[in-house]
């Protein structure tokens, strides 16, 4: 398990903030923030809330290491990945609070293309229905039902629906903050 201090430091670095910048946003001293990140002191709930607001992160996600494990997710119980409607349907097909997460992406006539500047972990996708073109690593590849693609972390990629019907693909990746196996990678990131 990662302490609250480790997770605060992770999000601060992920957002490209220095301790001074976070201090300016929160009105908490640099020394106090540093002590929290090093687990030299425990923050109050009020200060955790202030820090989370300053970095636009969910306090519950920061505090909860995990919610109860759900080994089975029924299709009608899938949790949306995004609360906003971006025109593309993204849902978790696994428990989103675990070390390994799966997402289903459905491209319809409403939006037939998605663009990502890259994710913080590698991911694997497989086409279940329809077909799409993925532009990645400077090349374009056409994927049809049953074809898969490996996308390395932080790789920009564009997915364009080619089939007339909806295109459904399943994606799997590591949930960085939930992964014990990634503890060393996070430790390197936050040093």
KEKE-3310 file (N, C-alpha, C; in steps of 0.2 Angstrom, whole numbers, plus 5000, padded with zeros to 4 digits):
npx = (5004:5002:5007:4997:5005:5015:5006:5002:5013:5016:5005:5008:5020:5016:5008:5017:5021:5031:5036:5035:5026:5014:5013:5010:4998:4990:4992:4999:5014:5030:5038:5029:5022:5032:5035:5024:5024:5035:5031:5033:5025:5007:4994:4980:4962:4956:4967:4971:4960:4962:4974:4970:4960:4968:4976:4967:4962:4953:4948:4943:4948:4961:4963:4957:4963:4958:4942:4930:4933:4927:4925:4918:4910:4895:4888:4878:4882:4893:4905:4906:4921:4924:4916:4910:4902:4910:4907:4912:4910:4916:4919:4923:4927:4931:4934:4937:4946:4957:4973:4975:4967:4953:4946:4932:4930:4919:4916:4905:4893:4892:4904:4918:4932:4946:4958:4973:4986:4994:4995:4999:5004:5009:4997:4986:4976:4962:4952:4935:4923:4919:4930:4945:4957:4973:4984:5000:5017:5022:5016:5002:4990:4978:4966:4956:4942:4947:4960:4975:4983:4998:5002:5014:5018:5014:5013:5008:4992:4980:4964:4954:4937:4933:4923:4906:4896:4895:4911:4920:4931:4942:4952:4967:4976:4989:4984:4992:4993:4987:4995:5005:5016:5021:5028:5041:5044:5035:5042:5054:5049:5045:5056)
npy = (4994:5011:5026:5040:5052:5048:5046:5059:5065:5058:5062:5076:5077:5071:5080:5090:5099:5109:5108:5121:5127:5120:5124:5137:5136:5131:5137:5131:5127:5125:5117:5109:5102:5095:5087:5079:5072:5064:5057:5061:5068:5068:5073:5083:5080:5091:5098:5088:5089:5102:5101:5091:5098:5108:5101:5096:5083:5068:5066:5055:5045:5046:5044:5031:5015:5004:4999:4987:4971:4967:4953:4949:4957:4962:4965:4975:4982:4989:5002:5019:5026:5039:5054:5064:5066:5061:5058:5046:5030:5024:5011:5003:4986:4978:4977:4993:4997:4989:4981:4978:4984:4984:4991:4995:5001:5009:5014:5024:5030:5043:5048:5044:5044:5044:5052:5051:5057:5049:5036:5033:5021:5005:4998:4985:4981:4974:4970:4967:4969:4974:4986:4995:5009:5012:5024:5025:5026:5033:5025:5018:5006:4993:4986:4972:4962:4952:4955:4962:4975:4982:4995:5006:5015:5032:5035:5043:5041:5038:5032:5027:5023:5011:5002:5000:4997:4999:5000:4990:4988:4980:4985:4983:4988:4992:4998:5011:5017:5007:4996:4984:4978:4988:4997:4999:5006:5018:5023:5027:5037:5047:5051)
npz = (5000:4996:5005:5010:5008:4999:4988:4986:4983:4971:4962:4962:4956:4944:4939:4936:4946:4957:4974:4979:4970:4973:4986:4984:4978:4989:5000:5010:5020:5012:5019:5027:5017:5012:5022:5023:5011:5014:5024:5037:5044:5047:5037:5040:5038:5032:5026:5017:5009:5004:4997:4987:4980:4975:4966:4958:4960:4965:4982:4988:4980:4983:4996:4999:4997:4991:4986:4990:4982:4967:4958:4947:4934:4928:4912:4912:4923:4921:4924:4920:4912:4910:4917:4910:4894:4880:4867:4864:4869:4884:4895:4911:4910:4920:4938:4943:4953:4955:4952:4939:4925:4914:4899:4889:4873:4863:4847:4838:4826:4830:4835:4827:4828:4839:4849:4857:4868:4874:4887:4905:4907:4898:4886:4880:4866:4859:4845:4845:4838:4822:4814:4814:4811:4817:4821:4825:4832:4820:4810:4801:4805:4800:4809:4812:4817:4831:4829:4837:4847:4854:4864:4869:4884:4885:4872:4858:4850:4837:4834:4822:4816:4805:4800:4796:4805:4823:4831:4842:4855:4866:4880:4890:4904:4917:4933:4939:4952:4960:4959:4966:4960:4953:4962:4963:4951:4953:4964:4959:4950:4959:4966)
capx = (5000:5006:5004:4994:5011:5018:5002:5002:5020:5015:5001:5011:5025:5012:5005:5022:5021:5036:5033:5033:5020:5009:5012:5007:4991:4986:4994:5002:5021:5034:5041:5024:5020:5038:5035:5018:5026:5040:5028:5036:5019:5001:4990:4973:4958:4955:4973:4971:4955:4965:4979:4967:4957:4974:4978:4961:4961:4947:4951:4941:4953:4968:4963:4955:4968:4954:4936:4929:4935:4922:4928:4913:4906:4890:4888:4874:4885:4900:4906:4909:4928:4923:4909:4908:4901:4915:4905:4914:4908:4922:4917:4927:4924:4934:4934:4942:4950:4962:4980:4974:4960:4951:4941:4929:4929:4914:4915:4899:4893:4892:4911:4922:4939:4949:4966:4976:4993:4997:4993:5005:5006:5007:4991:4985:4969:4959:4945:4930:4918:4921:4937:4948:4964:4977:4990:5005:5024:5023:5013:4995:4988:4971:4964:4949:4940:4952:4967:4977:4989:5002:5003:5018:5016:5016:5014:5002:4989:4974:4960:4948:4933:4932:4917:4900:4893:4900:4918:4921:4938:4944:4959:4969:4982:4990:4982:4998:4992:4985:4999:5011:5022:5024:5030:5048:5043:5033:5047:5059:5046:5044:5062)
capy = (5000:5018:5031:5047:5056:5045:5047:5066:5067:5055:5067:5083:5076:5069:5087:5094:5105:5109:5109:5128:5129:5117:5128:5143:5135:5128:5141:5127:5129:5120:5112:5105:5098:5090:5082:5075:5068:5060:5053:5063:5070:5066:5079:5083:5079:5097:5099:5083:5091:5108:5098:5088:5103:5112:5097:5093:5075:5066:5065:5048:5040:5047:5041:5024:5011:5000:4997:4980:4968:4964:4948:4948:4963:4961:4970:4981:4985:4992:5009:5023:5028:5047:5056:5068:5062:5064:5055:5039:5026:5020:5008:4997:4979:4975:4982:4999:4998:4984:4983:4977:4986:4983:4996:4993:5007:5008:5020:5024:5035:5049:5050:5038:5044:5046:5054:5050:5059:5043:5035:5033:5014:5001:4995:4980:4982:4969:4972:4962:4969:4980:4987:5002:5010:5015:5028:5025:5026:5035:5021:5016:4999:4992:4980:4969:4957:4947:4958:4966:4980:4984:5003:5008:5021:5039:5035:5046:5036:5040:5027:5029:5018:5010:4998:5004:4996:5001:4996:4988:4985:4979:4987:4981:4991:4992:5004:5012:5018:5001:4990:4983:4977:4995:5001:5002:5012:5024:5025:5030:5042:5052:5053)
capz = (5000:4996:5010:5007:5007:4993:4983:4985:4979:4964:4959:4962:4950:4938:4937:4935:4951:4962:4981:4980:4967:4977:4992:4982:4977:4994:5006:5015:5019:5008:5024:5029:5011:5011:5028:5022:5006:5017:5029:5043:5047:5044:5036:5043:5032:5029:5022:5011:5004:5001:4992:4982:4976:4971:4960:4954:4961:4970:4988:4990:4977:4986:5003:4998:4994:4987:4988:4990:4976:4963:4953:4941:4932:4923:4906:4914:4929:4919:4927:4914:4913:4911:4919:4904:4887:4875:4861:4863:4875:4887:4901:4913:4910:4926:4944:4942:4959:4955:4949:4932:4923:4907:4897:4882:4869:4858:4842:4834:4820:4833:4835:4824:4829:4846:4849:4864:4868:4878:4894:4909:4907:4892:4886:4875:4864:4854:4842:4846:4833:4817:4812:4815:4809:4822:4819:4830:4830:4813:4805:4801:4804:4800:4814:4811:4823:4833:4829:4843:4846:4860:4864:4874:4888:4883:4864:4855:4845:4834:4832:4817:4815:4797:4799:4796:4812:4829:4832:4849:4856:4873:4882:4897:4907:4924:4936:4942:4960:4963:4957:4970:4956:4950:4967:4961:4946:4956:4969:4954:4948:4964:4969)
cpx = (5004:5003:5001:5000:5014:5013:5001:5008:5019:5011:5004:5016:5021:5010:5010:5023:5027:5032:5031:5027:5014:5008:5009:4999:4987:4987:4997:5010:5024:5036:5035:5022:5026:5037:5029:5021:5032:5038:5031:5030:5012:4996:4983:4968:4956:4961:4973:4966:4958:4970:4976:4964:4963:4976:4973:4961:4956:4950:4949:4946:4959:4968:4961:4960:4964:4947:4935:4930:4928:4925:4924:4910:4902:4890:4884:4876:4891:4900:4909:4916:4927:4916:4906:4906:4905:4913:4907:4913:4914:4919:4922:4923:4927:4933:4939:4947:4955:4968:4980:4967:4959:4945:4938:4928:4924:4914:4909:4899:4893:4899:4915:4929:4941:4956:4968:4984:4997:4995:5000:5007:5005:5000:4990:4977:4968:4953:4941:4924:4920:4928:4939:4955:4967:4983:4995:5012:5025:5020:5006:4994:4981:4970:4957:4948:4945:4959:4968:4982:4992:5004:5008:5016:5018:5016:5007:4999:4982:4970:4954:4944:4932:4926:4911:4896:4898:4906:4919:4927:4939:4951:4961:4976:4983:4988:4988:4997:4990:4989:5005:5017:5025:5027:5037:5048:5040:5038:5052:5056:5046:5050:5065)
cpy = (5006:5022:5037:5051:5054:5047:5054:5068:5064:5060:5074:5082:5075:5076:5092:5100:5104:5110:5117:5130:5126:5121:5134:5142:5133:5133:5137:5128:5123:5115:5107:5100:5093:5085:5077:5070:5063:5056:5055:5066:5068:5072:5078:5082:5085:5099:5094:5086:5097:5106:5095:5093:5107:5108:5094:5085:5074:5063:5058:5043:5041:5043:5033:5020:5007:4999:4990:4977:4965:4959:4948:4955:4961:4966:4976:4984:4989:5000:5013:5025:5036:5049:5060:5063:5065:5061:5048:5036:5022:5018:5003:4991:4975:4980:4987:5000:4993:4986:4982:4979:4985:4988:4994:5000:5005:5015:5019:5029:5042:5052:5043:5039:5046:5047:5054:5053:5054:5042:5034:5025:5011:4999:4990:4981:4976:4971:4966:4963:4975:4980:4994:5003:5014:5018:5028:5024:5028:5031:5020:5009:4998:4986:4978:4965:4952:4950:4962:4971:4981:4991:5004:5014:5027:5039:5038:5041:5039:5033:5029:5023:5017:5006:5002:5003:4999:4997:4996:4985:4985:4981:4985:4985:4990:4999:5006:5013:5011:4995:4989:4982:4983:4999:5003:5007:5018:5027:5029:5037:5048:5054:5060)
cpz = (5000:5001:5006:5005:5000:4987:4981:4981:4972:4960:4957:4956:4944:4935:4935:4939:4955:4969:4982:4976:4970:4983:4990:4981:4983:5001:5012:5014:5015:5013:5026:5023:5011:5016:5027:5017:5009:5022:5036:5047:5044:5043:5039:5036:5028:5024:5016:5006:5000:4995:4986:4977:4972:4965:4956:4954:4966:4976:4990:4987:4980:4992:5003:4994:4989:4990:4987:4983:4973:4957:4947:4940:4926:4918:4909:4920:4928:4922:4921:4916:4914:4913:4914:4898:4882:4868:4860:4869:4878:4894:4904:4913:4916:4932:4943:4947:4960:4951:4941:4930:4916:4905:4890:4879:4863:4853:4838:4829:4823:4833:4832:4824:4836:4845:4856:4863:4872:4885:4898:4910:4900:4892:4880:4873:4859:4851:4842:4841:4829:4816:4813:4812:4815:4819:4825:4828:4823:4808:4806:4800:4804:4804:4813:4817:4824:4833:4835:4842:4853:4859:4870:4878:4885:4875:4862:4850:4843:4832:4828:4815:4807:4796:4799:4802:4817:4829:4840:4850:4864:4875:4889:4898:4914:4927:4941:4950:4963:4963:4962:4966:4953:4956:4966:4956:4948:4960:4965:4952:4953:4968:4967)
residu = (UNK:UNK:UNK:UNK:UNK:UNK:UNK:UNK:UNK:UNK:UNK:UNK:UNK:UNK:UNK:UNK:UNK:UNK:UNK:UNK:UNK:UNK:UNK:UNK:UNK:UNK:UNK:UNK:UNK:UNK:UNK:UNK:UNK:UNK:UNK:UNK:UNK:UNK:UNK:UNK:UNK:UNK:UNK:UNK:UNK:UNK:UNK:UNK:UNK:UNK:UNK:UNK:UNK:UNK:UNK:UNK:UNK:UNK:UNK:UNK:UNK:UNK:UNK:UNK:UNK:UNK:UNK:UNK:UNK:UNK:UNK:UNK:UNK:UNK:UNK:UNK:UNK:UNK:UNK:UNK:UNK:UNK:UNK:UNK:UNK:UNK:UNK:UNK:UNK:UNK:UNK:UNK:UNK:UNK:UNK:UNK:UNK:UNK:UNK:UNK:UNK:UNK:UNK:UNK:UNK:UNK:UNK:UNK:UNK:UNK:UNK:UNK:UNK:UNK:UNK:UNK:UNK:UNK:UNK:UNK:UNK:UNK:UNK:UNK:UNK:UNK:UNK:UNK:UNK:UNK:UNK:UNK:UNK:UNK:UNK:UNK:UNK:UNK:UNK:UNK:UNK:UNK:UNK:UNK:UNK:UNK:UNK:UNK:UNK:UNK:UNK:UNK:UNK:UNK:UNK:UNK:UNK:UNK:UNK:UNK:UNK:UNK:UNK:UNK:UNK:UNK:UNK:UNK:UNK:UNK:UNK:UNK:UNK:UNK:UNK:UNK:UNK:UNK:UNK:UNK:UNK:UNK:UNK:UNK:UNK:UNK:UNK:UNK:UNK:UNK:UNK)
# end
